[in-house]
Amino acid sequence: MKSWILGLASAAIFASAGVAQQATAPAGRSYIHAGRLLADPASGTVLRDKTIVLEGKRIVEIRDGFVGEGAVIDLSKAFVLPGLIDSHVHLTGQQNPNSRLDGVTQSNADQAMVGAGYARRTLMAGFTTVADLGGTNESVFALRDGIKRGNVVGPRIIASGSAVSIHGGHGDINGYRDDIMHMLSEQSICSGPEDCMRAVRVQVRSGADIIKITATGGVLSNTAAGLNQQFSEAELAAIVESAHRMGRQVTAHAHGVDGINAFLKAGGDSIEHGTYLDKESIRLFQRAGTYLVPTLMAGDFVARIANGPNNFFTPAQTDKARKAGPLLIDMARRAHDAGVRIAFGTDSGVSAHGDNAQEFALLVRAGLTPIDAIRTATVNAAAHLQISDQAGRIAVGMPADLIAVAGDPLKDVTELERVNFVMREGVAYAKD
């Protein structure tokens, strides 16, 4: 597809050989001509022939018709919508046959550099905001801060850093020599309520925007410890209380129903995965308006790898992947049918970075309409991450985070897999 960028004077943006390029946001006013505009996915209303007026990185006006001169971006033939939000990624790595070796050969600096590449790929897929829910503090926080300073191209990052986990559980080091595991274990690993309060406080001190915990076992931890609850109720209560006292939300990786329900009863803020949720889980979600982040791509990916001819998982990982992976679509369908709030999240880093938008088709398979699915990645995800004043809508006063596609994603949600234009905070990117 030809570039839609016209008349941007010395800040012109062109893409050659499929490589995205960047221009500094114009210092004065600039104008975006939007042929079709889904400014507020909550309403679902598609506006036509609008001009979005920018002052630097912010939207200052939305006018009828195509107006403005000088710095004009022509998206008059395109469908424009807010930049997408992925509430669950792991930018500093990606599953591959050498993943276990990467964990003991890459330095934190190496992982930050790897993350810089994946961050750019994620942004160019149309995701202008992500929540990174795992990875070493040093690598993830450095990447987040580098993007914020403008040293690195990527999405806005809300970062948890290392997950708060139990000794020997999902999130701790498993499957290596004992001395290696002791050396690589993070300060966020804990046992007992007091120690888990310490772990939360260490994460906040280190720079965590959000606290991520592993309430249950996990598919990709190299241990045959199952997928059920791992923290005690007392530990969960201590974590949630100490995080909330320090102004941080707590989200829980949780597969087993016992861990899901125990975390929700402890006052946790959101659930990642939710594989084995039941009617009681749904009641608990509904009672507090808690968000579910179903990560359907992760389930699809691990099931395909575990059952495929080139399976690179260990036996412990394979067994859990074959059992849990295929269950996520039905889980999301039951949750959606019951009115549970859903926020978009892929767990990318399990599946490939840049493929994030494939989650939309899986959400539609789970019973969401295309506009429902788009809401999960815009207004819902913004509310879930408490950033509704920064992302999720195209509105006056908001940062100019928006994307464009050629077709109508309300008719074919897979259009979002073919994003052709991305703007984050007034800085435009384009691809052929």
Secondary structure as GFF3:
##gff-version 3
##sequence-region A 1 432
A	DSSP	three_ten_helix	9	11	.	.	.	ID=ss1
A	DSSP	beta_strand	21	22	.	.	.	ID=ss2
A	DSSP	beta_strand	29	37	.	.	.	ID=ss3
A	DSSP	beta_strand	47	55	.	.	.	ID=ss4
A	DSSP	beta_strand	58	64	.	.	.	ID=ss5
A	DSSP	beta_strand	72	82	.	.	.	ID=ss6
A	DSSP	beta_strand	84	89	.	.	.	ID=ss7
A	DSSP	alpha_helix	99	105	.	.	.	ID=ss8
A	DSSP	alpha_helix	108	124	.	.	.	ID=ss9
A	DSSP	beta_strand	127	132	.	.	.	ID=ss10
A	DSSP	alpha_helix	137	149	.	.	.	ID=ss11
A	DSSP	beta_strand	156	159	.	.	.	ID=ss12
A	DSSP	beta_strand	165	166	.	.	.	ID=ss13
A	DSSP	alpha_helix	178	184	.	.	.	ID=ss14
A	DSSP	beta_strand	189	190	.	.	.	ID=ss15
A	DSSP	alpha_helix	193	206	.	.	.	ID=ss16
A	DSSP	beta_strand	211	214	.	.	.	ID=ss17
A	DSSP	alpha_helix	233	245	.	.	.	ID=ss18
A	DSSP	beta_strand	250	254	.	.	.	ID=ss19
A	DSSP	alpha_helix	257	265	.	.	.	ID=ss20
A	DSSP	beta_strand	270	273	.	.	.	ID=ss21
A	DSSP	alpha_helix	279	288	.	.	.	ID=ss22
A	DSSP	beta_strand	291	293	.	.	.	ID=ss23
A	DSSP	alpha_helix	296	307	.	.	.	ID=ss24
A	DSSP	alpha_helix	315	324	.	.	.	ID=ss25
A	DSSP	three_ten_helix	325	327	.	.	.	ID=ss26
A	DSSP	alpha_helix	328	337	.	.	.	ID=ss27
A	DSSP	beta_strand	341	342	.	.	.	ID=ss28
A	DSSP	alpha_helix	358	365	.	.	.	ID=ss29
A	DSSP	alpha_helix	370	376	.	.	.	ID=ss30
A	DSSP	alpha_helix	379	384	.	.	.	ID=ss31
A	DSSP	beta_strand	402	405	.	.	.	ID=ss32
A	DSSP	three_ten_helix	413	417	.	.	.	ID=ss33
A	DSSP	beta_strand	421	424	.	.	.	ID=ss34
A	DSSP	beta_strand	427	430	.	.	.	ID=ss35
###
